[in-house]
């Protein structure tokens, strides 16, 4: 038998792992809220910003976050990308659009799918709302939201939205600091 001993420089060998983990004290309330159909963020008392999804610490200050804030399931597209290539192991069929969505009341964007519109109709500043899966299959996961769809509202000026978010965050920060001083 003739054996080829030339080195192979590239090999595609996807590896899949199934993990079992326990959620942290910060994430557990968020996951329980998802099962109830609520979007739970955390207020950073250091910055006044509402973080979604909550990670347990403010990325700007490093301080722990624990003050819950229930958010709307509508928001604004801050940025997006259209995926044209298939993703190994994914059920999504290209082309599809993934967007950074700033939920109303939040100061940190989350990524999710956009659907129910032509991919070339997605725009920065577009207003969207969540399309939830059937309640009977909800679990403790952000996957309870199937995707976001456009709503019939005018495009939002992102620069103005950023200014308004900073004003609200500063107000919440002062309020939180006042509560701590009292």
NORWO-V989580 format. One line per field, one symbol per residue. ss: DSSP state (2 for helix, 1 for strand, 0 for the rest). A space follows every 10 residues. Layout:
ss: ???
This chain:
ss: 0000000000 0000000000 0000222222 2222220011 1110000001 1000001000 0001001111 1001111111 1110000000 0000011111 1110000001 1111100022 2000001111 1100222000 0222111111 0000000222 2222222222 2222222222 20
